[in-house]
Amino acid sequence: MPIVLSVYGQEAHRSRVMDALKLYGLIPPKDDTYSAAIGLKGKSRFSLDDKVDSLFAGEVDVMALPVMDIAQLPLTLRSTLLPHQLQALQWIQLKETPSFVQSNTSVQLWQRHDHQAKPYYVHQATLTEQDTMPDLCRGGILADDMGLGKTLTMLTWILASQKPNCRKATLIVCPLSVVRNWQQQAMDHFEPNAFRVLVHHDKTRLSNNNAAHAYDIVLTTYGTLALEAQKEGPLRQTAWDRVILDEGHLIKNKNSHMFKAAVQLHATAGRWVLSGTPITNKIDDLAALMAFL
């Protein structure tokens, strides 16, 4: 099986590196698909740092930001969503269905290039290149401040994303004190029986790996999730439609049982973190959240 070796470094060292490779019999192909012609020469960690810094330079007029399309609302929704919630639904839909529309399109730090009718993909941070389409993340972090309706937004999306005759279960992990809020929001803002809900905690638990498919939402606590992490139980074995971590910053410690249990969960449609404070102490707090996603 052929092995493709990509070497990255400063242009000034190119000749010496090529000589060293040839010395050990590693001859670069004559038809180098990923040659310097693609324009990656000259980029470095420093230029990428400059790009990141430029994102935070200057003032941003929030009212001048483009307005996103509005996602279709479920008929069982009784309440009126606020404008930011309507746009959030469309944003969530886009994040659960990421794709490369055309050449030079950047998605999740990957940029697609078309070279002689054959696409390849370049990671904008590491400059890694590959032939196959990257495995894109489905989901994200909804970091609206407390009180802006993250719970209602996600409940609406759970119903809006359901396909006829194909209802799948969403797992919501939250602190015990928040479980009742999810139940109450479902009752207050939607038609009766809009959701089939089970609280997987204490004496009311999923009996087996297939039991989750009888519900639209399964609510559980971080404590329950951590306790069952070492078991081959329903939470870990079920292929959930999506997994939502409410107050997701609670898994910021990558050595904790809660984090290890969360990353083991399976989701097909998306993985979401809800938190008004995704960064509580330091930027490294995001590392655990990104690992979960």
C-alpha positions as CSV (number, residue, x, y, z in Angstrom):
1,M,0.0,0.0,0.0
2,P,1.5,3.4,-1.0
3,I,2.2,5.9,1.7
4,V,1.9,9.6,1.1
5,L,4.3,11.7,3.1
6,S,3.7,15.4,3.4
7,V,6.5,17.6,4.7
8,Y,5.9,21.2,5.9
9,G,8.5,23.7,6.7
10,Q,10.1,27.0,5.7
11,E,10.7,27.6,2.0
12,A,14.4,28.4,2.8
13,H,14.9,24.8,3.9
14,R,13.2,23.3,0.9
15,S,16.4,22.3,-1.0
16,R,18.1,20.7,2.1
17,V,15.0,18.8,3.0
18,M,14.6,17.5,-0.6
19,D,18.2,16.4,-0.7
20,A,17.8,14.5,2.6
21,L,14.7,12.7,1.3
22,K,16.4,11.7,-1.8
23,L,19.4,10.4,0.2
24,Y,17.0,7.9,1.8
25,G,15.3,6.9,-1.5
26,L,12.2,9.1,-1.0
27,I,11.9,10.6,-4.5
28,P,9.1,13.2,-4.9
29,P,6.7,12.4,-7.8
30,K,7.2,14.4,-11.0
31,D,3.5,15.2,-11.1
32,D,3.2,16.8,-7.7
33,T,-0.5,17.5,-7.3
34,Y,0.1,19.6,-4.2
35,S,2.9,21.8,-5.5
36,A,3.8,25.3,-4.5
37,A,1.4,26.5,-7.3
38,I,-1.5,26.2,-5.0
39,G,-0.4,29.3,-3.1
40,L,0.4,27.9,0.3
41,K,4.0,29.0,0.2
42,G,4.8,31.8,2.5
43,K,2.1,31.0,5.0
44,S,3.2,30.4,8.6
45,R,1.9,30.2,12.1
46,F,2.6,34.0,12.4
47,S,0.5,35.0,9.4
48,L,-2.3,32.8,10.7
49,D,-2.0,34.4,14.1
50,D,-2.3,37.8,12.4
51,K,-5.6,36.6,10.8
52,V,-7.0,35.6,14.1
53,D,-6.0,38.9,15.7
54,S,-7.6,40.8,12.9
55,L,-11.0,39.2,13.7
56,F,-11.1,41.0,17.0
57,A,-9.6,44.3,15.8
58,G,-11.9,47.3,15.5
59,E,-15.6,47.7,16.4
60,V,-18.4,45.6,15.0
61,D,-21.9,47.0,14.3
62,V,-24.2,44.2,15.3
63,M,-27.1,45.8,13.4
64,A,-25.1,45.7,10.2
65,L,-24.5,41.9,10.4
66,P,-26.3,40.0,7.6
67,V,-29.7,38.5,8.6
68,M,-30.0,34.8,8.2
69,D,-32.9,33.0,6.6
70,I,-35.6,31.7,8.9
71,A,-36.0,28.0,9.5
72,Q,-39.4,26.4,9.1
73,L,-41.2,26.2,12.5
74,P,-43.1,23.1,13.7
75,L,-46.9,23.4,13.8
76,T,-47.0,22.3,17.4
77,L,-45.2,25.4,18.6
78,R,-47.6,27.7,20.4
79,S,-45.3,30.5,21.4
80,T,-43.7,33.2,19.2
81,L,-39.9,33.1,19.0
82,L,-37.8,36.1,19.2
83,P,-35.8,37.2,16.1
84,H,-32.5,35.9,17.5
85,Q,-34.1,32.5,18.1
86,L,-35.5,32.3,14.6
87,Q,-32.0,33.0,13.2
88,A,-30.5,30.5,15.7
89,L,-32.8,27.7,14.2
90,Q,-31.4,28.4,10.7
91,W,-27.8,28.5,12.1
92,I,-28.4,25.1,13.9
93,Q,-29.7,23.6,10.7
94,L,-26.6,24.7,8.8
95,K,-24.3,23.4,11.4
96,E,-26.0,20.0,11.4
97,T,-25.7,19.8,7.6
98,P,-22.2,21.1,6.7
99,S,-21.0,20.8,3.1
100,F,-18.6,22.3,0.6
101,V,-20.7,24.1,-2.0
102,Q,-18.0,25.1,-4.4
103,S,-14.2,25.6,-4.9
104,N,-12.4,27.8,-2.4
105,T,-15.2,27.4,0.1
106,S,-14.0,27.3,3.7
107,V,-16.0,25.1,6.2
108,Q,-14.7,24.5,9.7
109,L,-11.2,25.6,8.8
110,W,-11.1,23.3,5.8
111,Q,-10.9,24.9,2.4
112,R,-11.8,23.1,-0.8
113,H,-9.6,23.5,-3.9
114,D,-10.2,22.1,-7.4
115,H,-7.1,21.1,-9.2
116,Q,-7.5,19.6,-12.7
117,A,-11.1,18.6,-11.9
118,K,-10.0,16.8,-8.8
119,P,-10.8,18.4,-5.5
120,Y,-8.5,18.4,-2.5
121,Y,-8.9,20.0,0.9
122,V,-6.5,22.2,2.9
123,H,-6.8,22.8,6.7
124,Q,-6.3,26.6,7.2
125,A,-4.6,26.3,10.6
126,T,-2.3,23.4,10.1
127,L,-2.0,23.6,6.3
128,T,-2.6,19.8,6.1
129,E,-3.8,18.6,2.7
130,Q,-5.9,15.5,1.8
131,D,-7.8,14.1,-1.2
132,T,-10.9,12.9,0.7
133,M,-13.5,15.2,2.1
134,P,-12.9,15.9,5.8
135,D,-15.2,14.4,8.4
136,L,-16.9,17.6,9.4
137,C,-18.3,18.4,12.8
138,R,-22.1,18.3,13.0
139,G,-23.2,20.6,15.8
140,G,-21.6,23.4,17.8
141,I,-21.8,25.7,20.8
142,L,-24.9,27.8,21.4
143,A,-23.6,30.4,23.8
144,D,-26.4,32.9,24.1
145,D,-26.5,34.6,27.5
146,M,-28.7,33.2,30.3
147,G,-32.4,34.1,29.8
148,L,-32.2,34.4,26.0
149,G,-34.1,31.1,25.4
150,K,-31.5,28.5,24.5
151,T,-33.8,25.7,25.9
152,L,-36.8,26.8,23.8
153,T,-34.6,27.2,20.7
154,M,-33.4,23.6,21.0
155,L,-36.8,22.2,21.8
156,T,-38.1,23.9,18.6
157,W,-35.3,22.5,16.5
158,I,-35.9,19.0,17.8
159,L,-39.4,19.1,16.5
160,A,-38.6,21.1,13.3
161,S,-35.9,18.6,12.3
162,Q,-38.1,15.5,12.7
163,K,-39.0,13.7,9.5
164,P,-42.5,12.1,9.0
165,N,-42.7,8.6,10.3
166,C,-39.1,8.8,11.5
167,R,-38.9,10.2,15.0
168,K,-35.6,9.7,16.7
169,A,-34.5,10.3,20.3
170,T,-32.4,13.3,21.4
171,L,-30.4,12.9,24.6
172,I,-30.2,16.0,26.8
173,V,-27.7,15.9,29.6
174,C,-28.1,18.6,32.3
175,P,-27.8,19.3,36.0
176,L,-30.6,17.8,38.1
177,S,-31.8,21.3,39.0
178,V,-32.5,22.0,35.3
179,V,-34.4,18.8,34.4
180,R,-37.7,20.3,35.5
181,N,-37.1,23.4,33.4
182,W,-36.8,21.4,30.2
183,Q,-40.1,19.6,31.0
184,Q,-41.9,22.8,31.9
185,Q,-40.7,24.6,28.7
186,A,-42.0,21.7,26.6
187,M,-45.4,21.9,28.2
188,D,-45.6,25.7,28.2
189,H,-44.6,26.4,24.6
190,F,-45.9,23.5,22.6
191,E,-49.1,21.6,22.0
192,P,-49.9,18.8,24.5
193,N,-48.2,15.5,23.6
194,A,-45.9,17.3,21.2
195,F,-43.0,15.5,22.8
196,R,-42.6,12.0,24.2
197,V,-40.2,12.6,27.1
198,L,-38.4,10.2,29.6
199,V,-36.3,11.3,32.5
200,H,-33.5,8.7,32.7
201,H,-32.7,9.1,36.4
202,D,-33.3,7.4,39.7
203,K,-36.1,4.8,39.3
204,T,-37.3,5.8,35.8
205,R,-34.6,4.6,33.4
206,L,-34.3,3.1,29.9
207,S,-34.7,-0.7,30.2
208,N,-32.5,-1.6,27.2
209,N,-30.6,-0.1,24.2
210,N,-33.7,0.0,22.0
211,A,-36.0,1.6,24.5
212,A,-34.9,5.2,23.6
213,H,-36.6,5.0,20.2
214,A,-40.0,5.2,22.0
215,Y,-39.2,8.8,23.0
216,D,-38.4,12.1,21.3
217,I,-36.3,13.3,24.3
218,V,-34.5,11.5,27.0
219,L,-33.4,13.7,29.8
220,T,-30.6,12.6,32.2
221,T,-28.2,14.2,34.6
222,Y,-24.4,14.6,34.5
223,G,-24.2,12.5,37.6
224,T,-26.2,9.6,36.1
225,L,-24.2,9.8,32.9
226,A,-20.9,9.6,34.9
227,L,-22.1,6.7,37.0
228,E,-23.1,4.7,33.9
229,A,-20.0,5.5,32.0
230,Q,-18.2,2.3,32.9
231,K,-21.3,0.2,32.0
232,E,-22.4,-0.9,28.5
233,G,-25.8,0.6,29.3
234,P,-28.4,2.4,27.2
235,L,-26.9,5.9,27.4
236,R,-23.7,4.7,25.9
237,Q,-25.0,2.1,23.5
238,T,-27.9,4.0,21.9
239,A,-27.3,5.8,18.6
240,W,-28.9,9.1,19.5
241,D,-30.2,11.4,16.9
242,R,-28.4,14.2,18.7
243,V,-26.8,14.8,22.1
244,I,-27.2,18.1,23.9
245,L,-25.1,19.1,26.9
246,D,-26.9,21.9,28.8
247,E,-24.5,23.9,31.0
248,G,-21.9,22.1,28.9
249,H,-19.0,24.0,30.5
250,L,-19.4,21.4,33.3
251,I,-17.3,19.0,31.3
252,K,-14.3,21.4,30.9
253,N,-12.1,19.2,33.0
254,K,-10.9,16.5,30.5
255,N,-9.8,14.3,33.4
256,S,-13.3,14.2,34.9
257,H,-15.7,11.2,34.7
258,M,-18.3,13.6,33.2
259,F,-16.1,14.5,30.3
260,K,-15.0,10.9,29.6
261,A,-18.6,9.8,29.7
262,A,-19.8,12.6,27.4
263,V,-17.3,11.9,24.6
264,Q,-18.3,8.3,24.5
265,L,-21.9,9.1,23.5
266,H,-23.0,8.4,19.9
267,A,-25.0,10.9,17.8
268,T,-25.9,10.9,14.1
269,A,-27.4,14.3,13.5
270,G,-25.4,16.6,15.8
271,R,-23.6,17.2,19.1
272,W,-24.4,20.4,20.9
273,V,-23.2,22.4,23.9
274,L,-25.5,25.0,25.5
275,S,-23.6,27.4,27.8
276,G,-23.7,31.1,28.5
277,T,-20.1,30.8,29.8
278,P,-18.2,28.3,27.5
279,I,-15.0,30.0,28.8
280,T,-15.1,30.2,32.6
281,N,-11.5,30.6,33.6
282,K,-9.2,30.3,30.6
283,I,-9.3,29.7,26.8
284,D,-8.3,26.1,27.5
285,D,-11.8,25.5,28.8
286,L,-12.9,25.3,25.1
287,A,-10.6,22.3,24.5
288,A,-12.9,19.9,26.3
289,L,-16.0,21.3,24.5
290,M,-14.3,21.0,21.1
291,A,-13.2,17.4,22.0
292,F,-16.8,16.5,22.7
293,L,-18.0,18.1,19.4
